[in-house]
Amino acid sequence: MDDLRSLFEAQRRAARGPAPTLDERLGHLGMVAEMVMANRARIERAMSDDFAVHPEQLTAMTEVLAVAGQAAYTIEQLPGWMEPDPRPADPALAGTATAAIEYQPKGVTGIISPWNFPFLLSLGPLIDMLAAGNRVLIKPSEHPPASSALLRDMVAETFAPDHVAVVTGDLELARRFPTLPWDHLLYTGNAAVGREAVPAAPPAPSR
């Protein structure tokens, strides 16, 4: 829990800086794609260790190529998604001025991911959150320990901890994880655990 709080506070401080530019976000997404492709063999071994019988082709399709494909699609679409969204302005009040919505990052976001697709359901949401310019902490399930440990190591080898980090632990950490004042929290998994853990989340602080 001390590590979790330390990482959260480091990301909170980093999130006070300027929002990542389009080029920076594209770079972050490319890093995720390169990370899974470069670690394909390690991912296949970890899945086999955790699930005893897990076809390498299935792992490659769901845990590697699906993640890289999502990153590639997001890279392709992101310039359009980041364009200002025009809104009508009353010329009687605004004259020749124009109006538009420019979406901003939420800040520090959390992911609680399940056991059955440990890379896809951790890194898929990570791609969306990085595209939106956020900082991210991931708490994977403790049930596939080899996959969770590898996910932690891969992310640590790829990103600075004040940008993206993974914390590993048991149900007690899962209960404590949502108690931090997240700007956004995503939970995917067992409904019983979700009813127990996620309602503990406090409201995000006003900015």
RATARA-V820929 format. One record per residue. N is the residue number from 0. RES is the residue in one small letter. SS is DSSP state (2 for helix, 1 for strand, 0 for the rest). NEAR is the number of other C-alpha atoms within 8 Angstrom. D_CENTER is the distance of its C-alpha to the mean C-alpha in Angstrom with 1 decimal. Layout:
# RATARA-V820929
<<N | RES | SS | NEAR | D_CENTER> <N | RES | SS | NEAR | D_CENTER>>
This chain:
# RATARA-V820929
<<0 | m | 0 | 6 | 19.4> <1 | d | 2 | 5 | 20.7> <2 | d | 2 | 7 | 18.1> <3 | l | 2 | 9 | 15.3> <4 | r | 2 | 8 | 17.3> <5 | s | 2 | 8 | 18.0> <6 | l | 2 | 12 | 14.4> <7 | f | 2 | 11 | 13.6> <8 | e | 2 | 8 | 16.8> <9 | a | 2 | 10 | 16.2> <10 | q | 2 | 14 | 12.9> <11 | r | 2 | 10 | 15.0> <12 | r | 2 | 8 | 17.8> <13 | a | 2 | 9 | 15.9> <14 | a | 2 | 12 | 14.5> <15 | r | 0 | 7 | 18.2> <16 | g | 0 | 6 | 18.9> <17 | p | 0 | 5 | 19.0> <18 | a | 0 | 8 | 16.1> <19 | p | 0 | 8 | 15.1> <20 | t | 0 | 6 | 17.6> <21 | l | 2 | 9 | 17.3> <22 | d | 2 | 7 | 18.3> <23 | e | 2 | 8 | 15.8> <24 | r | 2 | 13 | 12.9> <25 | l | 2 | 11 | 14.7> <26 | g | 2 | 8 | 15.0> <27 | h | 2 | 9 | 11.3> <28 | l | 2 | 15 | 10.9> <29 | g | 2 | 11 | 14.1> <30 | m | 2 | 9 | 13.0> <31 | v | 2 | 12 | 10.4> <32 | a | 2 | 13 | 13.4> <33 | e | 2 | 9 | 15.9> <34 | m | 2 | 10 | 14.1> <35 | v | 2 | 12 | 14.3> <36 | m | 2 | 10 | 17.7> <37 | a | 2 | 6 | 19.1> <38 | n | 0 | 9 | 18.3> <39 | r | 2 | 10 | 19.4> <40 | a | 2 | 6 | 22.4> <41 | r | 2 | 8 | 20.6> <42 | i | 2 | 14 | 18.2> <43 | e | 2 | 11 | 21.3> <44 | r | 2 | 8 | 23.1> <45 | a | 2 | 11 | 20.5> <46 | m | 2 | 14 | 20.4> <47 | s | 2 | 11 | 24.2> <48 | d | 2 | 8 | 24.5> <49 | d | 2 | 10 | 22.5> <50 | f | 2 | 8 | 24.0> <51 | a | 0 | 7 | 27.4> <52 | v | 0 | 5 | 27.8> <53 | h | 0 | 9 | 24.9> <54 | p | 0 | 7 | 26.1> <55 | e | 2 | 7 | 24.7> <56 | q | 2 | 6 | 24.8> <57 | l | 2 | 9 | 22.7> <58 | t | 2 | 13 | 20.0> <59 | a | 2 | 11 | 20.2> <60 | m | 2 | 9 | 20.0> <61 | t | 2 | 11 | 17.1> <62 | e | 2 | 14 | 14.9> <63 | v | 2 | 15 | 15.7> <64 | l | 2 | 10 | 17.3> <65 | a | 2 | 10 | 15.2> <66 | v | 2 | 14 | 12.0> <67 | a | 2 | 13 | 14.2> <68 | g | 2 | 9 | 15.8> <69 | q | 2 | 10 | 12.8> <70 | a | 2 | 13 | 12.0> <71 | a | 2 | 11 | 15.7> <72 | y | 2 | 8 | 16.1> <73 | t | 2 | 12 | 13.5> <74 | i | 2 | 11 | 15.4> <75 | e | 2 | 7 | 18.6> <76 | q | 2 | 8 | 17.8> <77 | l | 2 | 11 | 16.0> <78 | p | 2 | 9 | 19.4> <79 | g | 2 | 6 | 20.7> <80 | w | 2 | 6 | 17.9> <81 | m | 0 | 9 | 18.2> <82 | e | 0 | 7 | 22.0> <83 | p | 0 | 8 | 23.5> <84 | d | 1 | 7 | 24.4> <85 | p | 1 | 8 | 28.2> <86 | r | 1 | 8 | 29.9> <87 | p | 0 | 6 | 33.7> <88 | a | 0 | 9 | 35.6> <89 | d | 0 | 7 | 39.0> <90 | p | 2 | 8 | 41.4> <91 | a | 2 | 5 | 43.8> <92 | l | 2 | 6 | 41.3> <93 | a | 2 | 9 | 39.1> <94 | g | 0 | 7 | 41.8> <95 | t | 0 | 5 | 40.3> <96 | a | 0 | 7 | 36.9> <97 | t | 0 | 9 | 33.9> <98 | a | 1 | 8 | 30.8> <99 | a | 1 | 8 | 27.2> <100 | i | 1 | 8 | 23.8> <101 | e | 0 | 8 | 21.3> <102 | y | 0 | 6 | 17.8> <103 | q | 0 | 7 | 16.1> <104 | p | 0 | 8 | 12.7> <105 | k | 0 | 10 | 12.3> <106 | g | 0 | 12 | 11.7> <107 | v | 1 | 15 | 9.8> <108 | t | 1 | 15 | 7.2> <109 | g | 1 | 13 | 6.9> <110 | i | 1 | 15 | 6.0> <111 | i | 1 | 15 | 9.4> <112 | s | 0 | 14 | 9.9> <113 | p | 0 | 12 | 13.5> <114 | w | 0 | 11 | 16.0> <115 | n | 0 | 4 | 17.2> <116 | f | 0 | 9 | 14.6> <117 | p | 0 | 15 | 12.7> <118 | f | 0 | 11 | 11.1> <119 | l | 2 | 12 | 10.8> <120 | l | 2 | 11 | 9.3> <121 | s | 2 | 13 | 6.6> <122 | l | 2 | 10 | 6.1> <123 | g | 2 | 11 | 7.1> <124 | p | 2 | 9 | 4.7> <125 | l | 2 | 10 | 2.3> <126 | i | 2 | 13 | 5.9> <127 | d | 2 | 9 | 6.7> <128 | m | 2 | 12 | 5.0> <129 | l | 2 | 13 | 6.6> <130 | a | 2 | 12 | 9.5> <131 | a | 0 | 10 | 10.0> <132 | g | 0 | 13 | 10.4> <133 | n | 0 | 13 | 8.3> <134 | r | 1 | 14 | 7.8> <135 | v | 1 | 15 | 5.1> <136 | l | 1 | 14 | 6.8> <137 | i | 1 | 13 | 6.6> <138 | k | 1 | 14 | 10.0> <139 | p | 0 | 15 | 11.1> <140 | s | 0 | 15 | 14.5> <141 | e | 0 | 11 | 17.6> <142 | h | 0 | 5 | 19.6> <143 | p | 0 | 12 | 18.7> <144 | p | 2 | 9 | 19.3> <145 | a | 2 | 10 | 19.6> <146 | s | 2 | 13 | 16.4> <147 | s | 2 | 13 | 14.5> <148 | a | 2 | 9 | 16.5> <149 | l | 2 | 11 | 16.0> <150 | l | 2 | 10 | 12.1> <151 | r | 2 | 12 | 12.7> <152 | d | 2 | 8 | 15.3> <153 | m | 2 | 10 | 13.7> <154 | v | 2 | 11 | 10.8> <155 | a | 2 | 12 | 13.7> <156 | e | 2 | 6 | 15.8> <157 | t | 2 | 8 | 13.6> <158 | f | 0 | 9 | 12.0> <159 | a | 0 | 8 | 13.8> <160 | p | 0 | 10 | 12.9> <161 | d | 0 | 11 | 13.0> <162 | h | 0 | 10 | 10.1> <163 | v | 1 | 13 | 7.7> <164 | a | 1 | 15 | 9.2> <165 | v | 1 | 12 | 9.7> <166 | v | 1 | 11 | 12.6> <167 | t | 0 | 12 | 14.9> <168 | g | 0 | 10 | 17.6> <169 | d | 0 | 8 | 19.5> <170 | l | 2 | 7 | 19.9> <171 | e | 2 | 7 | 21.0> <172 | l | 2 | 10 | 17.7> <173 | a | 2 | 12 | 16.1> <174 | r | 2 | 12 | 18.7> <175 | r | 2 | 10 | 18.2> <176 | f | 2 | 9 | 14.4> <177 | p | 0 | 15 | 14.6> <178 | t | 0 | 9 | 17.7> <179 | l | 0 | 8 | 16.1> <180 | p | 0 | 10 | 16.2> <181 | w | 0 | 13 | 12.7> <182 | d | 0 | 10 | 12.6> <183 | h | 1 | 10 | 10.4> <184 | l | 1 | 10 | 9.7> <185 | l | 1 | 8 | 8.7> <186 | y | 1 | 9 | 11.1> <187 | t | 0 | 8 | 12.2> <188 | g | 0 | 10 | 15.4> <189 | n | 0 | 7 | 18.9> <190 | a | 2 | 6 | 20.5> <191 | a | 2 | 6 | 22.7> <192 | v | 2 | 8 | 20.0> <193 | g | 2 | 11 | 18.1> <194 | r | 2 | 8 | 21.4> <195 | e | 2 | 9 | 22.0> <196 | a | 2 | 12 | 18.7> <197 | v | 2 | 10 | 16.9> <198 | p | 2 | 7 | 20.1> <199 | a | 2 | 9 | 20.3> <200 | a | 0 | 11 | 17.6> <201 | p | 0 | 9 | 19.5> <202 | p | 0 | 6 | 19.4> <203 | a | 0 | 8 | 17.4> <204 | p | 0 | 6 | 20.0> <205 | s | 0 | 3 | 21.8> <206 | r | 0 | 2 | 21.6>>
